[in-house]
Every structure is written in C-alpha cells, then in structure tokens.
Amino acid sequence: MEPQRISKSFVYGTVAVWLGDEVTSEFTHRWCAFVRGVGSDMAAYVRKVEFHLHPSFPEPVRTVTSYPFQIEERGWGEFEIIIKVYFRDVSLKPVEMYHMLKLFELDDGGMKIVQSKPVLRETFDQFVFSSPSPAFAHLLTTAAATSSPVHSLLAARVNALEEAQLDQLQQTAEGISSEIEELHDKHRQHDREIRRG
C-alpha cells in the first residue's frame, strides 16, 4: 500500500509601498511580509509562522500565532527575510523559506524606479505531507475553504493594476474613436469629390 500524501498550496512574499510625502531618512517604504493558504485556511494545520528580519530591526524575529500570518513594518532597505512555518503536528520539522524584500521595481537598465504603486513579490509553493498522522491528516483534509484576506497593501497593488489596465483600455478606445472619426472625415471628403465631379 502506498503511503498517503497530502499537499497544501500556499503563497509567501512581500508587498511594499513608497511613503511619498512621509519619507524620512529612516523610512522610505511601508511593507508587509506574509504567508497565506491557497484555497484553504492555513490556521487549521499551521501553529505559527516566524519572520526573521534584518538584525537592525528591534525584535528581528517576529512570531505570528494566528491567521492571517503576516507582519507589517517600515524601512528603507532591501534584505532577505527567513520565514519559518511550524505545523500543529509538533513532530514535524518547520519549513524554512527565504524571500528577498523588494522595495523598488527596476528599469531596463537596472536602475531603481521610485513609484507610488505597490511592489509585490510572491512565490507559490506547496507543503507535501507524506504519511501524516491520522489526527494531522484529519486537520489537513478538513481545513475550511477560504478566500485569503487581502492585505491593504496587496489590495492597493490590485487596484493600481486594474487602474493601469482601465487607462490602457481607455487610451485604446480613444485611439480607435479617433481613427474612426478620421476615416469618416476621409469618407465624407471622398463622397463630396465624387458628387462634384
């Protein structure tokens, strides 16, 4: 008999927003690091998540014991965040992931772009549990379906993308309308020329 394997999809990452008028020498961005389930409630099988920040932060190890598993901070520099996920089955080793906090997009030349729209970096992955204990297998298979709460910074990113798409559609529609009007003018002029002569 083949051992039971259960997989759970999740996303981890960061979203950062430039502070604009609120920028100081210590803080240029507000950012959020997160781990969230895809399609199911992670709190059913995740006990806690640790976020290991740069040592220059006060309390560089942040522990979150309830869903949503995320932290919010302010800062000025990019650095690697270590994320450790601990499961409700304490016999399982924590899963450790590395994620680079990005505060800026880069242009084609590799130069940082300061922008007001959020910078999102996320990775999709899966936890794969091979032969979980019956109690833990029950937690994994009965985890409630959920739509993950959208963090306000992430929501801002989605809104910015939607706005950009709407602007692009608007510009395209205006361009098409202009071309149609130009063709109508040409048609009318051609029609006048035919009637004259």
CYANA upper distance limits for C-alpha pairs under 8 A (distance plus 0.5 A):
  3 PRO  CA    130 SER  CA      7.18
  3 PRO  CA    131 SER  CA      5.89
  4 GLN  CA    130 SER  CA      6.43
  4 GLN  CA    131 SER  CA      5.37
  4 GLN  CA    132 PRO  CA      7.78
  5 ARG  CA    128 VAL  CA      7.24
  5 ARG  CA    129 PHE  CA      6.02
  5 ARG  CA    130 SER  CA      4.97
  5 ARG  CA    131 SER  CA      6.48
  5 ARG  CA    132 PRO  CA      8.10
  6 ILE  CA    128 VAL  CA      6.29
  6 ILE  CA    129 PHE  CA      5.66
  6 ILE  CA    130 SER  CA      7.12
  6 ILE  CA    132 PRO  CA      8.47
  6 ILE  CA    137 ALA  CA      8.15
  6 ILE  CA    140 LEU  CA      8.00
  7 SER  CA    126 GLN  CA      6.71
  7 SER  CA    127 PHE  CA      5.93
  7 SER  CA    128 VAL  CA      4.80
  7 SER  CA    129 PHE  CA      6.57
  8 LYS  CA     37 GLY  CA      8.17
  8 LYS  CA     38 VAL  CA      8.25
  8 LYS  CA    126 GLN  CA      5.87
  8 LYS  CA    127 PHE  CA      5.72
  8 LYS  CA    128 VAL  CA      7.13
  8 LYS  CA    140 LEU  CA      8.31
  9 SER  CA     37 GLY  CA      6.68
  9 SER  CA     38 VAL  CA      5.83
  9 SER  CA     39 GLY  CA      8.11
  9 SER  CA    124 PHE  CA      7.86
  9 SER  CA    125 ASP  CA      6.37
  9 SER  CA    126 GLN  CA      4.79
  9 SER  CA    127 PHE  CA      6.96
 10 PHE  CA     35 VAL  CA      7.57
 10 PHE  CA     36 ARG  CA      6.13
 10 PHE  CA     37 GLY  CA      4.76
 10 PHE  CA     38 VAL  CA      5.44
 10 PHE  CA    124 PHE  CA      6.45
 10 PHE  CA    125 ASP  CA      6.02
 10 PHE  CA    126 GLN  CA      6.31
 10 PHE  CA    127 PHE  CA      8.16
 11 VAL  CA     35 VAL  CA      6.24
 11 VAL  CA     36 ARG  CA      5.93
 11 VAL  CA     37 GLY  CA      6.85
 11 VAL  CA     38 VAL  CA      7.36
 11 VAL  CA    122 GLU  CA      7.03
 11 VAL  CA    123 THR  CA      6.00
 11 VAL  CA    124 PHE  CA      5.00
 11 VAL  CA    125 ASP  CA      6.63
 12 TYR  CA     33 ALA  CA      8.12
 12 TYR  CA     34 PHE  CA      6.02
 12 TYR  CA     35 VAL  CA      4.77
 12 TYR  CA     36 ARG  CA      6.92
 12 TYR  CA    122 GLU  CA      5.97
 12 TYR  CA    123 THR  CA      5.96
 12 TYR  CA    124 PHE  CA      7.27
 13 GLY  CA     33 ALA  CA      6.23
 13 GLY  CA     34 PHE  CA      6.10
 13 GLY  CA     35 VAL  CA      7.27
 13 GLY  CA     99 HIS  CA      7.08
 13 GLY  CA    101 LEU  CA      8.40
 13 GLY  CA    120 LEU  CA      8.12
 13 GLY  CA    121 ARG  CA      5.97
 13 GLY  CA    122 GLU  CA      4.47
 13 GLY  CA    123 THR  CA      6.61
 14 THR  CA     31 TRP  CA      7.43
 14 THR  CA     32 CYS  CA      5.95
 14 THR  CA     33 ALA  CA      4.86
 14 THR  CA     34 PHE  CA      6.74
 14 THR  CA    101 LEU  CA      6.65
 14 THR  CA    102 LYS  CA      8.00
 14 THR  CA    120 LEU  CA      6.44
 14 THR  CA    121 ARG  CA      5.90
 14 THR  CA    122 GLU  CA      6.76
 15 VAL  CA     31 TRP  CA      6.10
 15 VAL  CA     32 CYS  CA      5.93
 15 VAL  CA     33 ALA  CA      7.27
 15 VAL  CA    102 LYS  CA      8.37
 15 VAL  CA    118 PRO  CA      6.91
 15 VAL  CA    119 VAL  CA      5.94
 15 VAL  CA    120 LEU  CA      4.82
 15 VAL  CA    121 ARG  CA      6.81
 15 VAL  CA    153 LEU  CA      6.86
 15 VAL  CA    154 LEU  CA      6.80
 16 ALA  CA     29 HIS  CA      6.89
 16 ALA  CA     30 ARG  CA      6.23
 16 ALA  CA     31 TRP  CA      4.58
 16 ALA  CA     32 CYS  CA      6.95
 16 ALA  CA    102 LYS  CA      7.69
 16 ALA  CA    103 LEU  CA      6.07
 16 ALA  CA    118 PRO  CA      5.90
 16 ALA  CA    119 VAL  CA      5.61
 16 ALA  CA    120 LEU  CA      7.08
 16 ALA  CA    153 LEU  CA      7.56
 17 VAL  CA     29 HIS  CA      5.90
 17 VAL  CA     30 ARG  CA      5.83
 17 VAL  CA     31 TRP  CA      6.68
 17 VAL  CA    103 LEU  CA      7.77
 17 VAL  CA    116 SER  CA      7.15
 17 VAL  CA    117 LYS  CA      7.08
 17 VAL  CA    118 PRO  CA      5.10
 17 VAL  CA    119 VAL  CA      6.98
 17 VAL  CA    153 LEU  CA      7.56
 18 TRP  CA     23 VAL  CA      8.41
 18 TRP  CA     28 THR  CA      6.45
 18 TRP  CA     29 HIS  CA      4.89
 18 TRP  CA     30 ARG  CA      7.03
 18 TRP  CA    103 LEU  CA      8.10
 18 TRP  CA    114 VAL  CA      7.88
 18 TRP  CA    115 GLN  CA      7.20
 18 TRP  CA    116 SER  CA      6.20
 18 TRP  CA    117 LYS  CA      8.15
 18 TRP  CA    118 PRO  CA      7.79
 19 LEU  CA     23 VAL  CA      5.85
 19 LEU  CA     27 PHE  CA      8.31
 19 LEU  CA     28 THR  CA      6.09
 19 LEU  CA     29 HIS  CA      5.61
 19 LEU  CA     30 ARG  CA      7.06
 19 LEU  CA    116 SER  CA      8.32
 20 GLY  CA     28 THR  CA      8.08
 20 GLY  CA    116 SER  CA      7.63
 22 GLU  CA     28 THR  CA      8.21
 23 VAL  CA     27 PHE  CA      6.26
 23 VAL  CA     28 THR  CA      5.25
 23 VAL  CA     29 HIS  CA      7.95
 24 THR  CA     28 THR  CA      6.71
 25 SER  CA     76 TRP  CA      8.44
 26 GLU  CA     75 GLY  CA      6.78
 26 GLU  CA     76 TRP  CA      6.76
 27 PHE  CA     74 ARG  CA      6.29
 27 PHE  CA     75 GLY  CA      4.91
 27 PHE  CA     76 TRP  CA      5.56
 28 THR  CA     74 ARG  CA      7.91
 28 THR  CA     75 GLY  CA      6.46
 28 THR  CA     76 TRP  CA      5.38
 29 HIS  CA     74 ARG  CA      6.13
 29 HIS  CA     75 GLY  CA      6.08
 29 HIS  CA     76 TRP  CA      6.52
 29 HIS  CA    103 LEU  CA      7.51
 30 ARG  CA     72 GLU  CA      7.88
 30 ARG  CA     73 GLU  CA      6.35
 30 ARG  CA     74 ARG  CA      4.86
 30 ARG  CA     75 GLY  CA      7.11
 31 TRP  CA     72 GLU  CA      6.22
 31 TRP  CA     73 GLU  CA      5.96
 31 TRP  CA     74 ARG  CA      6.55
 31 TRP  CA     75 GLY  CA      8.36
 31 TRP  CA    153 LEU  CA      8.14
 32 CYS  CA     70 GLN  CA      7.26
 32 CYS  CA     71 ILE  CA      6.05
 32 CYS  CA     72 GLU  CA      4.82
 32 CYS  CA     73 GLU  CA      6.85
 32 CYS  CA    153 LEU  CA      7.94
 33 ALA  CA     51 PHE  CA      8.45
 33 ALA  CA     70 GLN  CA      5.99
 33 ALA  CA     71 ILE  CA      5.99
 33 ALA  CA     72 GLU  CA      7.11
 34 PHE  CA     68 PRO  CA      8.41
 34 PHE  CA     69 PHE  CA      6.32
 34 PHE  CA     70 GLN  CA      4.62
 34 PHE  CA     71 ILE  CA      7.11
 35 VAL  CA     68 PRO  CA      8.29
 35 VAL  CA     69 PHE  CA      6.07
 35 VAL  CA     70 GLN  CA      6.89
 36 ARG  CA     42 MET  CA      7.34
 36 ARG  CA     68 PRO  CA      7.46
 36 ARG  CA     69 PHE  CA      7.11
 36 ARG  CA    148 SER  CA      7.13
 37 GLY  CA     41 ASP  CA      6.54
 37 GLY  CA     42 MET  CA      5.78
 37 GLY  CA    148 SER  CA      7.25
 38 VAL  CA    146 THR  CA      8.46
 38 VAL  CA    147 SER  CA      8.12
 38 VAL  CA    148 SER  CA      7.63
 39 GLY  CA    145 ALA  CA      5.92
 39 GLY  CA    146 THR  CA      6.02
 39 GLY  CA    147 SER  CA      6.79
 39 GLY  CA    148 SER  CA      8.09
 40 SER  CA    143 ALA  CA      6.34
 40 SER  CA    144 ALA  CA      6.00
 40 SER  CA    145 ALA  CA      4.69
 40 SER  CA    146 THR  CA      5.51
 40 SER  CA    147 SER  CA      7.97
 41 ASP  CA    143 ALA  CA      6.18
 41 ASP  CA    144 ALA  CA      6.01
 41 ASP  CA    145 ALA  CA      6.63
 41 ASP  CA    146 THR  CA      6.20
 41 ASP  CA    148 SER  CA      8.21
 42 MET  CA     46 VAL  CA      6.11
 42 MET  CA     67 TYR  CA      7.93
 42 MET  CA    143 ALA  CA      7.87
 43 ALA  CA     47 ARG  CA      7.24
 43 ALA  CA     66 SER  CA      7.18
 43 ALA  CA     67 TYR  CA      6.30
 44 ALA  CA     88 ARG  CA      8.46
 44 ALA  CA    139 LEU  CA      6.50
 44 ALA  CA    140 LEU  CA      7.63
 44 ALA  CA    143 ALA  CA      6.01
 44 ALA  CA    144 ALA  CA      8.29
 45 TYR  CA     87 PHE  CA      6.29
 45 TYR  CA     88 ARG  CA      5.83
 45 TYR  CA     89 ASP  CA      8.24
 45 TYR  CA    136 PHE  CA      7.90
 45 TYR  CA    139 LEU  CA      6.44
 45 TYR  CA    140 LEU  CA      6.65
 45 TYR  CA    143 ALA  CA      8.07
 46 VAL  CA     85 VAL  CA      7.48
 46 VAL  CA     86 TYR  CA      6.41
 46 VAL  CA     87 PHE  CA      4.83
 46 VAL  CA     88 ARG  CA      5.96
 47 ARG  CA     65 THR  CA      6.74
 47 ARG  CA     66 SER  CA      8.21
 47 ARG  CA     85 VAL  CA      8.36
 47 ARG  CA     86 TYR  CA      6.04
 47 ARG  CA     87 PHE  CA      5.48
 47 ARG  CA     88 ARG  CA      5.30
 48 LYS  CA     63 THR  CA      7.32
 48 LYS  CA     64 VAL  CA      6.13
 48 LYS  CA     65 THR  CA      4.86
 48 LYS  CA     66 SER  CA      7.38
 48 LYS  CA     69 PHE  CA      8.26
 48 LYS  CA     85 VAL  CA      6.73
 48 LYS  CA     86 TYR  CA      5.78
 48 LYS  CA     87 PHE  CA      7.54
 49 VAL  CA     63 THR  CA      6.29
 49 VAL  CA     64 VAL  CA      5.82
 49 VAL  CA     65 THR  CA      7.07
 49 VAL  CA     69 PHE  CA      6.94
 49 VAL  CA     83 ILE  CA      7.48
 49 VAL  CA     84 LYS  CA      6.08
 49 VAL  CA     85 VAL  CA      5.10
 49 VAL  CA     86 TYR  CA      6.57
 50 GLU  CA     61 VAL  CA      7.07
 50 GLU  CA     62 ARG  CA      6.05
 50 GLU  CA     63 THR  CA      4.95
 50 GLU  CA     64 VAL  CA      6.87
 50 GLU  CA     82 ILE  CA      8.48
 50 GLU  CA     83 ILE  CA      6.18
 50 GLU  CA     84 LYS  CA      5.51
 50 GLU  CA     85 VAL  CA      7.08
 51 PHE  CA     60 PRO  CA      8.42
 51 PHE  CA     61 VAL  CA      6.21
 51 PHE  CA     62 ARG  CA      5.61
 51 PHE  CA     63 THR  CA      6.93
 51 PHE  CA     71 ILE  CA      8.39
 51 PHE  CA     81 ILE  CA      7.16
 51 PHE  CA     82 ILE  CA      6.40
 51 PHE  CA     83 ILE  CA      5.26
 51 PHE  CA     84 LYS  CA      7.11
 52 HIS  CA     60 PRO  CA      6.28
 52 HIS  CA     61 VAL  CA      5.02
 52 HIS  CA     62 ARG  CA      6.97
 52 HIS  CA     81 ILE  CA      6.13
 52 HIS  CA     82 ILE  CA      5.41
 52 HIS  CA     83 ILE  CA      6.78
 53 LEU  CA     57 PHE  CA      7.31
 53 LEU  CA     60 PRO  CA      5.29
 53 LEU  CA     61 VAL  CA      6.64
 53 LEU  CA     62 ARG  CA      8.29
 53 LEU  CA     79 PHE  CA      8.47
 53 LEU  CA     80 GLU  CA      7.94
 53 LEU  CA     81 ILE  CA      5.83
 53 LEU  CA     82 ILE  CA      7.48
 54 HIS  CA     60 PRO  CA      6.68
 54 HIS  CA     79 PHE  CA      7.19
 54 HIS  CA     80 GLU  CA      7.92
 54 HIS  CA     81 ILE  CA      7.74
 55 PRO  CA     60 PRO  CA      5.99
 56 SER  CA     60 PRO  CA      7.76
 62 ARG  CA     71 ILE  CA      8.22
 64 VAL  CA     69 PHE  CA      6.35
 64 VAL  CA     70 GLN  CA      7.51
 64 VAL  CA     71 ILE  CA      8.27
 65 THR  CA     69 PHE  CA      7.83
 68 PRO  CA    149 PRO  CA      7.67
 77 GLY  CA    103 LEU  CA      7.94
 78 GLU  CA    100 MET  CA      7.65
 78 GLU  CA    101 LEU  CA      5.79
 78 GLU  CA    102 LYS  CA      6.12
 78 GLU  CA    103 LEU  CA      6.86
 79 PHE  CA    100 MET  CA      6.23
 79 PHE  CA    101 LEU  CA      6.00
 79 PHE  CA    102 LYS  CA      8.21
 80 GLU  CA     98 TYR  CA      7.05
 80 GLU  CA     99 HIS  CA      6.02
 80 GLU  CA    100 MET  CA      4.76
 80 GLU  CA    101 LEU  CA      6.49
 81 ILE  CA     98 TYR  CA      6.31
 81 ILE  CA     99 HIS  CA      5.68
 81 ILE  CA    100 MET  CA      6.54
 81 ILE  CA    101 LEU  CA      7.28
 82 ILE  CA     96 GLU  CA      7.37
 82 ILE  CA     97 MET  CA      6.29
 82 ILE  CA     98 TYR  CA      5.22
 82 ILE  CA     99 HIS  CA      6.94
 83 ILE  CA     96 GLU  CA      6.17
 83 ILE  CA     97 MET  CA      5.61
 83 ILE  CA     98 TYR  CA      6.73
 83 ILE  CA     99 HIS  CA      8.04
 84 LYS  CA     94 PRO  CA      6.60
 84 LYS  CA     95 VAL  CA      6.03
 84 LYS  CA     96 GLU  CA      4.96
 84 LYS  CA     97 MET  CA      6.91
 85 VAL  CA     94 PRO  CA      5.80
 85 VAL  CA     95 VAL  CA      5.68
 85 VAL  CA     96 GLU  CA      7.04
 86 TYR  CA     90 VAL  CA      8.17
 86 TYR  CA     92 LEU  CA      8.41
 86 TYR  CA     93 LYS  CA      7.73
 86 TYR  CA     94 PRO  CA      5.10
 86 TYR  CA     95 VAL  CA      7.33
 87 PHE  CA     92 LEU  CA      7.23
 87 PHE  CA     93 LYS  CA      8.42
 87 PHE  CA     94 PRO  CA      7.26
 88 ARG  CA    136 PHE  CA      8.05
 89 ASP  CA    136 PHE  CA      6.73
101 LEU  CA    121 ARG  CA      8.19
102 LYS  CA    119 VAL  CA      7.56
102 LYS  CA    120 LEU  CA      8.32
102 LYS  CA    121 ARG  CA      7.57
103 LEU  CA    119 VAL  CA      6.80
104 PHE  CA    112 LYS  CA      6.24
104 PHE  CA    113 ILE  CA      6.39
104 PHE  CA    114 VAL  CA      6.89
104 PHE  CA    115 GLN  CA      8.24
104 PHE  CA    119 VAL  CA      7.00
105 GLU  CA    112 LYS  CA      6.44
105 GLU  CA    113 ILE  CA      5.94
105 GLU  CA    114 VAL  CA      8.10
105 GLU  CA    119 VAL  CA      7.29
106 LEU  CA    110 GLY  CA      5.71
106 LEU  CA    111 MET  CA      5.80
106 LEU  CA    112 LYS  CA      5.16
106 LEU  CA    113 ILE  CA      6.10
107 ASP  CA    111 MET  CA      5.92
107 ASP  CA    112 LYS  CA      7.03
107 ASP  CA    113 ILE  CA      6.98
117 LYS  CA    156 ALA  CA      7.94
117 LYS  CA    157 ARG  CA      6.77
117 LYS  CA    160 ALA  CA      6.64
118 PRO  CA    153 LEU  CA      7.30
118 PRO  CA    154 LEU  CA      7.90
118 PRO  CA    156 ALA  CA      7.19
118 PRO  CA    157 ARG  CA      5.49
118 PRO  CA    160 ALA  CA      8.30
119 VAL  CA    157 ARG  CA      7.74
120 LEU  CA    154 LEU  CA      7.83
120 LEU  CA    157 ARG  CA      7.76
132 PRO  CA    136 PHE  CA      6.53
132 PRO  CA    137 ALA  CA      5.99
133 SER  CA    137 ALA  CA      6.43
134 PRO  CA    138 HIS  CA      6.64
135 ALA  CA    139 LEU  CA      7.05
136 PHE  CA    140 LEU  CA      6.74
137 ALA  CA    141 THR  CA      6.60
138 HIS  CA    142 THR  CA      6.46
139 LEU  CA    143 ALA  CA      6.42
150 VAL  CA    154 LEU  CA      6.77
150 VAL  CA    155 ALA  CA      6.59
151 HIS  CA    155 ALA  CA      6.59
152 SER  CA    156 ALA  CA      6.64
153 LEU  CA    157 ARG  CA      6.92
154 LEU  CA    158 VAL  CA      6.82
155 ALA  CA    159 ASN  CA      6.62
156 ALA  CA    160 ALA  CA      6.55
157 ARG  CA    161 LEU  CA      6.70
158 VAL  CA    162 GLU  CA      6.64
159 ASN  CA    163 GLU  CA      6.52
160 ALA  CA    164 ALA  CA      6.64
161 LEU  CA    165 GLN  CA      6.69
162 GLU  CA    166 LEU  CA      6.57
163 GLU  CA    167 ASP  CA      6.53
164 ALA  CA    168 GLN  CA      6.63
165 GLN  CA    169 LEU  CA      6.64
166 LEU  CA    170 GLN  CA      6.51
167 ASP  CA    171 GLN  CA      6.62
168 GLN  CA    172 THR  CA      6.61
169 LEU  CA    173 ALA  CA      6.53
170 GLN  CA    174 GLU  CA      6.60
171 GLN  CA    175 GLY  CA      6.57
172 THR  CA    176 ILE  CA      6.65
173 ALA  CA    177 SER  CA      6.58
174 GLU  CA    178 SER  CA      6.56
175 GLY  CA    179 GLU  CA      6.69
176 ILE  CA    180 ILE  CA      6.61
177 SER  CA    181 GLU  CA      6.63
178 SER  CA    182 GLU  CA      6.62
179 GLU  CA    183 LEU  CA      6.64
180 ILE  CA    184 HIS  CA      6.63
181 GLU  CA    185 ASP  CA      6.68
182 GLU  CA    186 LYS  CA      6.75
183 LEU  CA    187 HIS  CA      6.52
184 HIS  CA    188 ARG  CA      6.58
185 ASP  CA    189 GLN  CA      6.61
186 LYS  CA    190 HIS  CA      6.48
187 HIS  CA    191 ASP  CA      6.46
188 ARG  CA    192 ARG  CA      6.69
189 GLN  CA    193 GLU  CA      6.80
190 HIS  CA    194 ILE  CA      6.79
191 ASP  CA    195 ARG  CA      6.86
192 ARG  CA    196 ARG  CA      6.78
193 GLU  CA    197 GLY  CA      6.72
